[in-house]
């Protein structure tokens, strides 16, 4: 009898309660456009996303040629996934710092944090681990051998997981770097101050935003961070890309029409 009692107590202790299960981090869909779907890590059919859909740990997010989506993590951080991307959300459920694994494609991340309190998060790619404390940055996985990282605000540490050299450059606002399979970052430092990389990534993002904005008839400009109650915010409270998506987001002011050129002088007589 005592043995059965001990076994019963152990079973209860090891079985997660409903409250514990509900505390597992999720990423809710804040906004999306085009083909965007999720798929369980154990296979199965892809399920199209919908507003408010919770994406759960280890699920794969897939975007098509016209796909874009914005998600909000449990701690208020947000991330966007751009067209032709495959991204796993929290591939390692036990490690809450492990946010995304980008197999291919382009993402942009806003890490939320209280003032002066770092919020450590990691993003992994086939060649790199990007470690952040609370910042705004973009990652573009061009193929299994090349990853581009561009920082818009805050600090980011980048490690090449495929090279022997252990150098881990720290990138600041406006800095970018290309991580190449097998090439130590110590030999690639000339890219750290190359602002062209960051400009290219931002141009890609702006193009997607404009296409979505136009498809919505100028209503609901996508992109940009989402503030949370209680004062938690991204580094320096910067806002990038505009609004909070299609629900309540404000479209940017349309540019005024250019002033027409002056009329040509009337033809003179006698010519």
DANOR-V320000 format. One record per residue. RES is the residue in three letters. BURIAL is I if it has 9 or more other ideal C-beta (glycine too) atoms within 8 Angstrom, else O. Layout:
BEGIN
<<RES:BURIAL> <RES:BURIAL>>
END
This chain:
BEGIN
<<UNK:O> <UNK:O> <UNK:O> <UNK:O> <UNK:O> <UNK:O> <UNK:O> <UNK:O> <UNK:O> <UNK:O> <UNK:O> <UNK:O> <UNK:O> <UNK:O> <UNK:O> <UNK:O> <UNK:O> <UNK:O> <UNK:O> <UNK:O> <UNK:O> <UNK:O> <UNK:O> <UNK:I> <UNK:I> <UNK:I> <UNK:I> <UNK:I> <UNK:I> <UNK:I> <UNK:I> <UNK:I> <UNK:I> <UNK:I> <UNK:I> <UNK:I> <UNK:I> <UNK:I> <UNK:I> <UNK:I> <UNK:I> <UNK:O> <UNK:O> <UNK:O> <UNK:O> <UNK:O> <UNK:O> <UNK:O> <UNK:I> <UNK:O> <UNK:O> <UNK:O> <UNK:I> <UNK:O> <UNK:I> <UNK:O> <UNK:I> <UNK:I> <UNK:I> <UNK:I> <UNK:I> <UNK:I> <UNK:I> <UNK:I> <UNK:O> <UNK:I> <UNK:I> <UNK:I> <UNK:I> <UNK:I> <UNK:I> <UNK:I> <UNK:I> <UNK:O> <UNK:O> <UNK:I> <UNK:I> <UNK:I> <UNK:I> <UNK:I> <UNK:I> <UNK:I> <UNK:I> <UNK:I> <UNK:I> <UNK:I> <UNK:I> <UNK:I> <UNK:I> <UNK:I> <UNK:I> <UNK:O> <UNK:O> <UNK:O> <UNK:O> <UNK:O> <UNK:O> <UNK:I> <UNK:I> <UNK:I> <UNK:I> <UNK:I> <UNK:I> <UNK:I> <UNK:I> <UNK:I> <UNK:I> <UNK:I> <UNK:I> <UNK:I> <UNK:I> <UNK:I> <UNK:I> <UNK:O> <UNK:O> <UNK:O> <UNK:O> <UNK:O> <UNK:I> <UNK:O> <UNK:I> <UNK:I> <UNK:I> <UNK:I> <UNK:I> <UNK:I> <UNK:I> <UNK:I> <UNK:I> <UNK:I> <UNK:I> <UNK:I> <UNK:I> <UNK:I> <UNK:I> <UNK:I> <UNK:I> <UNK:I> <UNK:I> <UNK:I> <UNK:I> <UNK:O> <UNK:O> <UNK:O> <UNK:O> <UNK:I> <UNK:I> <UNK:I> <UNK:I> <UNK:I> <UNK:I> <UNK:I> <UNK:I> <UNK:I> <UNK:I> <UNK:I> <UNK:I> <UNK:I> <UNK:I> <UNK:I> <UNK:O> <UNK:O> <UNK:I> <UNK:O> <UNK:I> <UNK:O> <UNK:O> <UNK:O> <UNK:I> <UNK:O> <UNK:I> <UNK:O> <UNK:O> <UNK:O> <UNK:I> <UNK:I> <UNK:I> <UNK:I> <UNK:I> <UNK:I> <UNK:I> <UNK:O> <UNK:I> <UNK:I> <UNK:I> <UNK:O> <UNK:O> <UNK:I> <UNK:O> <UNK:O> <UNK:I> <UNK:I> <UNK:O> <UNK:I> <UNK:I> <UNK:O> <UNK:I> <UNK:I> <UNK:O> <UNK:O> <UNK:I> <UNK:I> <UNK:O> <UNK:I> <UNK:I> <UNK:I> <UNK:O> <UNK:I> <UNK:I> <UNK:O> <UNK:I> <UNK:I> <UNK:I> <UNK:O> <UNK:O> <UNK:I> <UNK:O> <UNK:O> <UNK:O> <UNK:I> <UNK:I> <UNK:I> <UNK:I> <UNK:I> <UNK:I> <UNK:I> <UNK:O> <UNK:O> <UNK:O> <UNK:O> <UNK:O> <UNK:I> <UNK:I> <UNK:I> <UNK:I> <UNK:O> <UNK:O> <UNK:I> <UNK:O> <UNK:I> <UNK:I> <UNK:I> <UNK:I> <UNK:I> <UNK:I> <UNK:O> <UNK:I> <UNK:O> <UNK:I> <UNK:O> <UNK:I> <UNK:O> <UNK:O> <UNK:O> <UNK:O> <UNK:O> <UNK:O> <UNK:O> <UNK:O> <UNK:O> <UNK:O> <UNK:O> <UNK:O> <UNK:O> <UNK:O> <UNK:O> <UNK:O> <UNK:O> <UNK:O> <UNK:O> <UNK:O>>
END
